[in-house]
Amino acid sequence: MKKRDLCGGALLFAYLLAVGFLTGPSIFQLLIGRLPGARLELIPFVDVLKVLSDANTPGLGVFANIAGNVLMFVPLGVMLPLFWPWFSSLRRTALWGFGMSVSIELIQMISGGVTSVDDVLLNTLGALVGYLCAAGLLRLFPRLRLVAAGRAEWRWPLLLWIVVIIVFTAVDFFFLIG
């Protein structure tokens, strides 16, 4: 394994831990004292319009609900194509961001948090913005471009995301029973 692979894996793991902490509906929101009631929003843009039109909307405010959902996935969109050539496709990076966002929303739905299709759309948009930033970096600095590798490159990001889910599930479980 090359230094760049280890560096990419370590950066992605640190990023995924931060995402797990920020999106976990129990620990983070308990620490800041804002645990919203369980809510399921399946109609696109309803949640965004509520946040924009109502200053008393529960949650973390306009910035965290809209810009935060986009900005949170920009690093993912940057890191995937920079460290794993399999993600050099806009479609693959967007689908990965979409899948990761759906997994977060499913976990939030199961644990009684707020689940919104708008979060999935905004997170996917963030992954796309990140991909475009990475594509720009690769154009400006062609030496950063990696040689195409095997088709199984998606395994490392998936494995790291599964580890993060297991870690936060275990922490939540022990936090709730302890």
Secondary structure, DSSP 8 states (H G I E B T S, - for coil): --HHHHHHHHHHHHHHHHHHHHH-TTHHHHHHT-----EEE-STTHHHHHHHH-TT-SSS-HIIIIIHHHHHHHHHHHHHHHH-GGG-SHHHHHHHHHHHHHHHHHHHHHTT-EEEHHHHHHHHHHHHHHHHHHHHHHHH-GGG------GGGGHHHHHHHHHHHHHHHHHHHHHHH-
